[in-house]
Structure formats: structure tokens, C-alpha cells
Amino acid sequence: MANTKSAIKNARKSTRRMLRNKAVKTRLKTLAKQLEVATKSADAAAAKSAAIAYVAANDKAVRSGVVHANAAARVKSHTAKLVFAK
């Protein structure tokens, strides 16, 4: 347990940030699964819309500092290869 006031405050901040980051990462995983399902189906429009949503969510996660910029760029590249290869 934290002893000083600043350590107690930092523990509270850390908990809030952890919960927010966890929610964002969970959303990204859900969108990735939806993209995978959409690409396995024959519907190109559904795959494209799922890819757009996934890439947009990754960009937002980068802006909030949850995901590293290079990791998001790698995800964008892989998504584009996956969707537009067909």
C-alpha cells in the first residue's frame, strides 16, 4: 500500500488508466475477430467496413497512447493485405 499522498494519488491514476487501456485493448481484439470473420465470408463489403472500423479504432488507440504508433502501422499494413488481396 502506498504511504505518501502522491503515491496514493498515483495508485488511483494508475488504476483508472489500466481500466481505460484494458477497455480499449478489448475493443481492438473484438474488432480484429470481427474482421477475421468478415474476411472468411464471401462478402467483400462487410470485410471492407470491418477493416475500416478496425483501423480507425487502432488510430484512436494510438492518439490516446494505448498502442504504439509502429504497432498500429503494422496492423494497418496487415489489414490492407488481408482485405485487398481478394
Contacts in CASP RR format, 6 or more apart in sequence:
PFRMAT RR
TARGET T0000
AUTHOR 0000-0000-0000
METHOD contacts of the structure
MODEL  1
MANTKSAIKNARKSTRRMLRNKAVKTRLKTLAKQLEVATKSADAAAAKSA
AIAYVAANDKAVRSGVVHANAAARVKSHTAKLVFAK
2 8 0 8 1.000
2 10 0 8 1.000
2 11 0 8 1.000
20 64 0 8 1.000
20 66 0 8 1.000
21 66 0 8 1.000
24 60 0 8 1.000
24 61 0 8 1.000
24 64 0 8 1.000
24 66 0 8 1.000
24 67 0 8 1.000
25 61 0 8 1.000
25 66 0 8 1.000
25 67 0 8 1.000
27 57 0 8 1.000
28 54 0 8 1.000
28 57 0 8 1.000
28 58 0 8 1.000
28 61 0 8 1.000
28 67 0 8 1.000
31 50 0 8 1.000
31 53 0 8 1.000
31 54 0 8 1.000
31 57 0 8 1.000
32 54 0 8 1.000
34 50 0 8 1.000
34 53 0 8 1.000
34 54 0 8 1.000
35 47 0 8 1.000
35 50 0 8 1.000
35 51 0 8 1.000
35 54 0 8 1.000
35 79 0 8 1.000
35 82 0 8 1.000
35 83 0 8 1.000
37 50 0 8 1.000
38 46 0 8 1.000
38 47 0 8 1.000
38 49 0 8 1.000
38 50 0 8 1.000
38 51 0 8 1.000
39 47 0 8 1.000
39 50 0 8 1.000
39 82 0 8 1.000
39 83 0 8 1.000
39 86 0 8 1.000
41 47 0 8 1.000
44 86 0 8 1.000
47 83 0 8 1.000
47 86 0 8 1.000
48 83 0 8 1.000
51 79 0 8 1.000
51 80 0 8 1.000
51 82 0 8 1.000
51 83 0 8 1.000
54 75 0 8 1.000
54 79 0 8 1.000
55 75 0 8 1.000
55 76 0 8 1.000
55 79 0 8 1.000
58 67 0 8 1.000
58 72 0 8 1.000
58 75 0 8 1.000
58 76 0 8 1.000
59 72 0 8 1.000
61 67 0 8 1.000
61 72 0 8 1.000
62 68 0 8 1.000
62 69 0 8 1.000
62 72 0 8 1.000
END
